[in-house]
Amino acid sequence: MEAHVEHAYVSEIVNQCEGAIAAVERMNTALASKERAVVFFQHAQAFILHAGAVSRVFWPPRIRNAARWKTARSRGEHFRHQFGISSPHILEDRSLRNHIEHFDERLDEWASSLTSRGILVDLNLMPLAAIGGISPKNIFRQYDPQAKIFYFQGKAFDIQPMAAAISEVLKLAVNRLALIRSPSR
């Protein structure tokens, strides 16, 4: 990959990692200052989407166009090799990002599956065990501040390792940028 092209990708990795880290800081501030739950979840969504953008550089989603898919797949392999990242990796799984990005579709699925009047629990900041008698499929965005676990319809997502991985990728990306800019390259 030519240096100026690699520079563009690595700069975007840095940008997305910095956005994710800033979002985590805002999540922590929202929790510490007892902001309204919606404020916390706005920052959580920003973190999740930034982490998803980083993931897509290393593990591009399948593209129908064969030539574009070959290019994207090659790019992902190149950057995983350059950064020393192997599979499986915490950032490779974009299922939480997909739940958040396609929230409307999750609501459609939930609404179409109702057999009677259903209760929807959303934007909750408390341990999952504090909610009794409600099916996990009716509990959308839930965060347990003590365990630091994000739940979506009963599926647990530990975002601490995701945040740690983003910090590590940021360090690697900054180092990679320094190599790309180096005149000896």
C-alpha positions in Angstrom: 0.0 0.0 0.0 1.4 3.4 -0.9 2.4 5.6 2.0 -0.1 8.4 1.3 -3.0 5.9 1.1 -1.9 4.1 4.3 -1.6 7.5 6.0 -5.2 8.3 5.2 -6.4 5.0 6.7 -4.3 5.2 9.8 -5.3 8.8 10.3 -8.9 7.7 10.3 -8.1 5.0 12.7 -6.6 7.6 15.1 -9.6 9.9 14.6 -12.1 7.1 15.4 -10.1 5.8 18.4 -9.9 9.3 19.8 -13.6 9.8 19.4 -14.3 6.5 21.1 -12.0 7.3 24.0 -13.6 10.8 24.4 -17.0 9.1 24.5 -15.9 6.7 27.3 -14.7 9.7 29.3 -18.1 11.4 28.8 -19.8 8.2 29.8 -17.8 8.1 33.0 -18.5 11.8 33.6 -22.3 11.2 33.1 -22.3 8.3 35.6 -20.2 10.2 38.2 -22.4 13.4 37.9 -25.6 11.4 37.9 -26.7 12.8 34.6 -30.0 11.6 33.1 -29.7 8.1 31.7 -30.3 9.3 28.2 -27.1 11.4 28.3 -25.1 8.4 29.3 -26.6 6.3 26.5 -25.9 9.1 23.9 -22.2 8.9 24.8 -22.3 5.1 24.9 -23.8 5.1 21.4 -21.0 7.4 20.2 -18.4 5.0 21.7 -20.0 1.9 20.1 -20.2 3.6 16.7 -16.6 4.8 16.8 -15.5 1.3 17.8 -17.5 -0.1 14.9 -15.7 2.3 12.5 -12.3 1.1 13.8 -13.5 -2.5 13.4 -14.5 -2.0 9.8 -11.0 -0.9 8.8 -9.6 -4.2 10.1 -12.5 -6.5 9.3 -14.5 -4.9 6.4 -18.1 -6.0 6.0 -18.9 -8.2 3.0 -19.5 -6.2 -0.1 -21.5 -7.6 -3.0 -19.2 -6.2 -5.7 -16.4 -8.8 -6.1 -13.7 -6.3 -7.0 -14.6 -3.9 -4.1 -14.8 -6.8 -1.7 -11.3 -8.1 -2.8 -9.9 -4.6 -2.2 -11.6 -4.2 1.2 -10.6 -7.7 2.3 -7.0 -7.0 1.2 -7.0 -3.7 3.1 -8.2 -5.4 6.3 -5.6 -8.1 6.0 -2.9 -5.4 5.4 -3.8 -3.4 8.5 -4.3 -6.5 10.8 -0.8 -7.6 9.7 0.8 -4.1 10.2 -0.8 -3.7 13.6 -0.2 -7.3 14.7 -3.9 -7.9 15.3 -5.2 -11.4 15.0 -8.6 -13.0 15.0 -10.5 -13.5 17.1 -10.3 -10.0 18.5 -12.8 -8.1 20.7 -13.2 -5.4 18.0 -14.0 -7.9 15.4 -17.5 -8.5 16.8 -19.8 -5.8 15.7 -23.1 -7.2 17.0 -23.6 -4.5 19.7 -22.8 -1.9 17.0 -25.4 -3.5 14.8 -28.0 -3.5 17.5 -27.5 0.2 18.1 -27.1 1.2 14.4 -30.2 -0.8 13.4 -32.3 0.0 16.5 -35.4 0.7 14.4 -35.2 -2.8 13.0 -34.9 -4.2 16.5 -38.0 -2.3 17.5 -39.8 -3.6 14.4 -38.9 -7.2 15.3 -40.0 -6.6 18.9 -43.3 -5.0 18.0 -44.2 -7.7 15.4 -43.5 -10.5 18.0 -45.9 -9.1 20.6 -48.8 -11.4 21.4 -50.2 -9.0 24.0 -49.4 -5.6 25.3 -45.7 -5.6 25.9 -43.6 -3.6 28.3 -40.5 -2.0 26.8 -37.6 -1.1 29.1 -35.0 1.1 27.6 -32.2 3.5 28.7 -31.7 1.8 32.1 -28.8 2.4 34.4 -29.0 -0.4 36.9 -28.0 -4.0 37.4 -30.0 -6.3 35.2 -31.1 -8.3 38.3 -32.9 -5.2 39.5 -35.5 -5.7 36.8 -37.7 -8.6 37.6 -40.5 -10.3 35.8 -39.7 -8.8 32.3 -38.5 -10.9 29.4 -35.0 -10.0 28.3 -36.3 -9.4 24.8 -38.3 -6.4 26.2 -35.2 -4.8 27.8 -33.3 -2.9 25.1 -30.5 -0.7 26.2 -29.4 -1.4 29.7 -26.1 -0.7 31.5 -25.0 -2.1 34.8 -22.6 0.6 36.2 -21.2 -1.8 38.9 -20.3 -4.6 36.5 -19.7 -2.3 33.6 -21.8 -4.5 31.3 -24.0 -3.2 28.5 -27.0 -5.3 27.7 -29.2 -5.3 24.6 -32.2 -7.6 24.7 -30.6 -9.9 27.3 -27.2 -10.2 25.5 -24.3 -9.0 27.6 -21.5 -6.9 26.1 -18.5 -6.2 28.3 -17.4 -2.8 26.9 -14.3 -2.5 29.2 -12.2 -4.8 27.0 -13.5 -2.9 23.9 -12.3 0.4 25.4 -8.9 -1.2 26.3 -8.6 -2.5 22.8 -9.4 0.9 21.3 -6.7 2.4 23.5 -4.2 -0.2 22.3 -5.1 0.3 18.7 -4.7 4.1 19.1 -1.1 3.6 20.4 -0.3 1.3 17.5 -1.9 3.7 15.0 0.1 6.7 16.4 3.3 4.6 16.1 2.4 3.5 12.6 1.8 7.2 11.6 5.3 8.0 12.8 6.7 5.2 10.7 4.8 6.3 7.6 6.0 9.9 8.0 9.6 8.9 8.6 11.9 10.0 5.8 13.8 6.7 6.0 10.7 4.8 4.8 
